[in-house]
Structures are given as structure tokens and as C-alpha cells.
């Protein structure tokens, strides 16, 4: 059975969310932060950080700025890494297997 346009769009959106989640996870691990510590630094709930990393939630602009500040990483670097992950190979050798 063929997919509808809405299903295809949702598939692309979830792929983008997963790519952002991998980027966020990689940056957090590079900095040596736990989800708890990052959430404290960003003044957001830890479960939200988890949902972002799993690709379940999509961040708004204000949240991207908070994450950038919490990670001590320029927003442009966050986007650059996301674009590289989104365009490159989907497998990452050092990432948590539970992260999509």
C-alpha cells in the first residue's frame, strides 16, 4: 500500500528529529554532561532533554538557544553539526543504541 503525502512528511520530520537527537547527544557526551546536568544548565526538565535526544520532541528556537548556552556551544555550531549528521551516514560508532 502506498504512503500518503502526510505519512511521507512525518517520516522526514522524524528523521530530522532523530538527527538532531544524535547531534545533541554527541555534544552532551563531548562536554561530559549528564542529562541531569544539561537540563540544570538549560533550566529545563531532564525528561525533555531525553525526549529531544530520542527524537520524540522537536525544539523551538528559544529551546535551541537555551541548549546552545547550556552546552557552551555557538548556535551556528549546533546547526553545522546537525546538518553534517543529517546529510552523512546514519550510524555512529560511539552512540547509545537506544537513541534513534
Beta strands, then each sheet from edge to edge (+ up, - down):
end
